[in-house]
Structures are given as C-alpha cells and as structure tokens.
Amino acid sequence: MANQQTAKYTITVTLIMCLVASVLVASAAVLLKPVQAANKTLDFKTNVLKIAGIYNPDQTVEEQFKKVEVKIVDLQSGKFTDAITDVDKFDQRASSKNPELSEKLSAEDDIAKLIRREKFAKVFLVNDENGLAKVILPVRGYGLWSTMSGFVALDKDLNTVIGFGFYEQLETPGLGGEVDNPKWKQLWVGKKVYSESGDVKIEVIKGHVDGETPDAEHKVDGLSGATLTSNGVRNLVKYWMGDSGFKPFLTNLKNGDA
C-alpha cells in the first residue's frame, strides 16, 4: 500500500510540474513575441541602411531610418500605389502566399524559384539636396538549400550597383554561405545592371572577373565550390531586375512617371 501511495504521489507531482512548465513556456512565448517582432524589424531596417551605405553605429537605427522614404510599388504597372494603406506593417514576403495579393508564376518565368510573386513591393528611397540619391530594392530567390532574401541598392542613375547583400540565407558555410562575405559583396559595387539597350546584363559568372573579361562591368565572380548558390544569385537578380520585377518601376522612375 505504501508503495502504491508513493507511486501516485510521484505521478501527481510530475503531472503538476509538467503543467506548470507548459504554462511558463507558453507565457514566455506570448510575452517574447512582441520583442522578437521588434528585433526583426530593427534588423531589417539596419540591413537597409547598411546596403544603402548610410549606416552609422553611433546613431540609433530609428533616427537614421528617417532619411529613408518607404513606398509601395505596383509591380504590374511599375508605379507607386496607395493600395496598401499601412506601409510599415506590409509584409511583402507574406503577401506572396496570399492568392489575392500575388500571382502564380509559370515554370518558364520562375527562374528565381519563387512559385508565387507578390503584386506589390516595398521600396526604399534615399534623397539628398539634389533629389533622389539611392534606391534600395528587395530581392529573393532560391539557392542550394534555402530562399535567400536581401537587397540591391542602386545609385541615382538607377543602373549602377552601390550595395548588395542578403539578410537571410541558409547556404553551406564556407561555400554558398560566402554570399555574406564582405569581400564578395564589395565586388558588386560599381557594376552595371542594364546594357545600353536596357537588357538585364548583370550576372554571376563561373571563375574570376578581370580587365580581360568581356563586359566586365556587368559581371561578378562566382563563389568557389558553390555553383548552385551562384546560379541562384544570378537568377534572382535577373528576375527582380527584369520585366516581371522592378524594371518597369525603374523605367518609370527614371522618366519621372512613377
């Protein structure tokens, strides 16, 4: 009898402890959710500032982000739109999964392996005393293991790259993960996206780009030992800088008709 009572007591205590622990874990998750969301937003803004080349670690991100004008673009028309009322809360990635806010891509068009492409995109403009100085565009596409999400920053000519990088990727460390290597990201600076005829010309090639490389101003070194990741980067840039991505918007912006 004593053993039975001991067993019941042990089971009861264990169940109570499990219940308390589950309540604590659930409560922590609820309480931490707003903090995690705030940190994610802060990290996103920091990456925008860094890609734009205007990040200053001695100032708060929120203060610096006041220099950035955030607008929504209709990717179909290539023009600014008021269709999204709350710009700050608009989640472009999430909208790509919403049938009402996105469209399914054909296998032929889906070179970045997006499956669906959102109808609206968030863009970031930096102005100076002379007007538009920089445009930062969100890009994403599949590499070897993951969807890589990042930004392309263009100079005021809307053709010259001044910044490039990813804020989210799960490629192989030391190989495809070298997309985060500052030296490799620096190779993009100064490259031209479009040819004189307006075609998307920029690409990641296999091997090294030097003065002897034809069209060197449009080409970036591939990542050694990471062909599939390099191809993924090439394809996502080609897609988002092309007709289905931001090219109509950049054309309109250049012509003062965005």
C-alpha positions as CSV (number, residue, x, y, z in Angstrom):
1,M,0.0,0.0,0.0
2,A,2.8,2.4,0.9
3,N,4.4,1.8,-2.5
4,Q,1.2,2.5,-4.3
5,Q,0.7,5.8,-2.5
6,T,4.3,6.8,-3.2
7,A,3.8,6.0,-6.9
8,K,0.6,8.0,-7.0
9,Y,2.3,10.9,-5.3
10,T,5.2,10.8,-7.7
11,I,2.9,10.8,-10.8
12,T,0.8,13.6,-9.3
13,V,3.9,15.8,-8.7
14,T,5.3,15.0,-12.1
15,L,2.0,16.0,-13.8
16,I,1.8,19.2,-11.8
17,M,5.4,20.1,-12.7
18,C,4.7,19.4,-16.4
19,L,1.6,21.5,-16.3
20,V,3.4,24.4,-14.6
21,A,6.3,24.1,-17.1
22,S,4.0,24.2,-20.1
23,V,2.2,27.2,-18.7
24,L,5.5,29.0,-18.2
25,V,6.8,28.1,-21.7
26,A,3.5,29.3,-23.3
27,S,3.5,32.5,-21.3
28,A,7.2,33.2,-22.2
29,A,6.4,32.7,-25.9
30,V,3.5,35.1,-25.7
31,L,5.4,37.7,-23.8
32,L,8.5,37.4,-26.1
33,K,6.6,37.6,-29.4
34,P,6.4,41.4,-29.5
35,V,10.1,41.7,-28.5
36,Q,11.1,39.2,-31.3
37,A,8.9,41.1,-33.8
38,A,10.5,44.4,-32.8
39,N,14.0,42.9,-33.1
40,K,13.2,41.5,-36.5
41,T,12.0,44.9,-37.7
42,L,15.1,46.6,-36.3
43,D,17.4,44.1,-38.0
44,F,15.6,44.6,-41.3
45,K,16.0,48.4,-41.1
46,T,19.6,48.0,-40.2
47,N,20.2,45.9,-43.3
48,V,18.5,48.5,-45.5
49,L,20.8,51.2,-44.0
50,K,23.9,49.1,-44.5
51,I,23.1,48.2,-48.1
52,A,22.5,51.8,-48.8
53,G,25.8,52.7,-47.3
54,I,24.4,55.1,-44.7
55,Y,24.5,53.1,-41.5
56,N,26.2,54.8,-38.5
57,P,26.7,52.6,-35.4
58,D,26.9,55.7,-33.3
59,Q,23.3,56.6,-34.0
60,T,20.0,54.8,-33.4
61,V,18.6,52.9,-36.3
62,E,15.2,54.6,-36.0
63,E,16.9,58.0,-36.1
64,Q,18.9,57.1,-39.2
65,F,15.9,55.5,-40.9
66,K,14.2,58.8,-41.0
67,K,16.4,59.5,-44.0
68,V,14.7,56.7,-45.9
69,E,11.4,57.1,-47.7
70,V,9.4,53.8,-47.8
71,K,6.9,53.4,-50.6
72,I,4.8,50.7,-52.2
73,V,5.1,49.9,-55.8
74,D,2.6,48.0,-58.0
75,L,4.9,45.6,-59.9
76,Q,2.4,45.3,-62.7
77,S,2.2,49.0,-63.6
78,G,5.7,49.9,-62.2
79,K,4.2,52.8,-60.3
80,F,3.7,53.9,-56.7
81,T,0.4,52.9,-55.3
82,D,-1.8,53.6,-52.3
83,A,-3.4,50.1,-52.4
84,I,-1.5,49.2,-49.3
85,T,-2.7,51.6,-46.5
86,D,-0.3,50.6,-43.8
87,V,3.2,50.6,-45.4
88,D,5.1,49.9,-42.2
89,K,3.1,46.7,-41.4
90,F,3.1,45.4,-45.0
91,D,4.8,42.1,-45.2
92,Q,5.9,41.6,-48.8
93,R,7.0,38.0,-48.3
94,A,3.8,37.0,-46.6
95,S,1.7,38.7,-49.3
96,S,3.3,36.4,-51.9
97,K,1.5,33.5,-50.2
98,N,-1.9,35.3,-50.4
99,P,-3.7,34.4,-53.6
100,E,-5.4,37.8,-53.6
101,L,-2.1,39.7,-53.3
102,S,0.0,37.5,-55.5
103,E,0.1,35.6,-58.8
104,K,1.4,32.1,-59.6
105,L,4.4,32.1,-61.9
106,S,4.9,29.7,-64.8
107,A,7.9,27.4,-64.7
108,E,9.4,29.3,-67.6
109,D,9.2,32.7,-65.8
110,D,10.1,31.4,-62.3
111,I,13.9,31.4,-62.7
112,A,14.2,32.5,-59.1
113,K,12.0,29.6,-57.8
114,L,9.5,31.9,-56.1
115,I,6.4,29.8,-57.1
116,R,4.3,32.9,-56.4
117,R,5.2,36.6,-56.8
118,E,3.5,39.4,-54.8
119,K,1.7,42.1,-56.7
120,F,3.1,44.9,-54.5
121,A,6.6,45.5,-53.3
122,K,8.1,47.8,-50.7
123,V,10.9,50.0,-52.0
124,F,13.3,52.4,-50.1
125,L,14.4,55.8,-51.4
126,V,17.1,58.0,-50.1
127,N,17.1,61.6,-51.2
128,D,19.6,64.4,-50.8
129,E,19.5,68.1,-51.5
130,N,19.6,67.4,-55.3
131,G,16.7,64.9,-55.2
132,L,16.8,61.1,-55.5
133,A,20.2,59.7,-54.4
134,K,19.7,56.0,-54.0
135,V,17.1,53.3,-54.4
136,I,17.1,50.1,-52.4
137,L,15.1,47.1,-53.8
138,P,14.2,43.9,-52.0
139,V,15.2,40.7,-53.9
140,R,14.9,37.0,-53.1
141,G,15.3,33.6,-54.7
142,Y,16.3,30.0,-54.0
143,G,19.9,29.0,-53.7
144,L,21.0,25.4,-52.9
145,W,19.3,24.9,-49.5
146,S,17.2,28.0,-48.9
147,T,15.5,31.1,-50.1
148,M,18.0,33.9,-50.0
149,S,16.4,37.3,-49.1
150,G,18.3,40.6,-49.5
151,F,18.6,43.9,-51.2
152,V,20.1,45.6,-54.3
153,A,21.0,49.3,-53.9
154,L,21.3,51.4,-57.0
155,D,22.8,54.8,-57.5
156,K,20.7,57.7,-58.8
157,D,21.3,56.6,-62.3
158,L,19.2,53.6,-61.5
159,N,21.7,51.3,-63.1
160,T,24.9,51.3,-61.0
161,V,25.0,49.0,-58.0
162,I,26.2,50.6,-54.8
163,G,25.3,47.8,-52.4
164,F,24.3,44.2,-52.5
165,G,23.7,41.6,-49.8
166,F,21.4,39.1,-48.0
167,Y,19.9,39.4,-44.6
168,E,18.5,35.9,-44.6
169,Q,20.1,32.7,-46.1
170,L,20.9,29.2,-45.1
171,E,23.6,28.2,-47.6
172,T,26.5,26.0,-46.8
173,P,29.0,27.8,-44.5
174,G,32.3,28.3,-46.3
175,L,30.8,27.7,-49.7
176,G,27.4,29.2,-50.6
177,G,27.4,30.9,-47.3
178,E,30.1,33.2,-48.7
179,V,27.3,35.3,-50.1
180,D,27.8,37.1,-46.7
181,N,31.5,37.6,-47.2
182,P,32.1,41.4,-47.3
183,K,34.8,41.0,-49.9
184,W,32.4,39.2,-52.3
185,K,29.6,41.7,-51.7
186,Q,32.1,44.5,-52.4
187,L,32.6,43.0,-55.9
188,W,29.1,44.1,-56.8
189,V,29.8,47.8,-56.2
190,G,30.1,49.7,-59.4
191,K,28.6,47.0,-61.6
192,K,26.0,48.0,-64.2
193,V,22.7,46.2,-64.2
194,Y,21.5,47.1,-67.7
195,S,23.1,47.2,-71.1
196,E,22.7,50.4,-73.2
197,S,19.7,48.8,-74.9
198,G,18.1,48.2,-71.5
199,D,18.5,44.4,-71.2
200,V,19.4,42.9,-67.8
201,K,23.1,42.3,-68.3
202,I,24.5,41.8,-64.8
203,E,25.3,38.2,-63.8
204,V,27.4,36.0,-61.6
205,I,29.9,34.0,-63.7
206,K,32.0,30.9,-63.1
207,G,35.5,32.0,-62.3
208,H,37.1,35.4,-61.8
209,V,36.4,38.7,-63.4
210,D,39.3,40.8,-64.5
211,G,40.2,43.5,-67.0
212,E,40.3,41.0,-69.8
213,T,36.8,39.7,-69.2
214,P,34.3,40.8,-71.8
215,D,31.6,43.1,-70.4
216,A,33.4,43.0,-67.1
217,E,31.3,45.9,-65.8
218,H,28.3,43.6,-65.8
219,K,29.9,40.5,-64.3
220,V,30.7,39.3,-60.7
221,D,32.9,36.5,-59.6
222,G,31.2,33.2,-58.9
223,L,31.5,31.6,-55.5
224,S,34.2,28.9,-55.4
225,G,32.7,25.5,-54.8
226,A,29.1,26.8,-54.8
227,T,27.9,26.7,-58.3
228,L,24.2,26.2,-57.4
229,T,24.2,29.1,-54.9
230,S,26.0,31.3,-57.5
231,N,23.3,30.3,-60.1
232,G,20.6,31.1,-57.6
233,V,22.0,34.6,-57.0
234,R,22.4,35.2,-60.8
235,N,18.8,34.1,-61.4
236,L,17.2,36.1,-58.6
237,V,19.0,39.2,-59.6
238,K,18.0,38.7,-63.2
239,Y,14.4,38.1,-62.2
240,W,13.9,41.1,-59.9
241,M,15.8,43.5,-62.2
242,G,13.8,42.2,-65.2
243,D,10.3,42.9,-66.7
244,S,8.5,40.8,-64.0
245,G,10.3,42.6,-61.2
246,F,11.5,46.2,-60.8
247,K,12.4,47.1,-64.4
248,P,9.1,48.8,-65.2
249,F,9.3,50.7,-61.9
250,L,12.9,51.8,-62.5
251,T,12.0,52.9,-66.1
252,N,9.1,55.0,-64.8
253,L,11.1,56.4,-62.0
254,K,13.9,57.4,-64.5
255,N,11.3,59.1,-66.7
256,G,9.6,60.9,-63.8
257,D,6.5,58.9,-64.2
258,A,6.4,56.6,-61.2
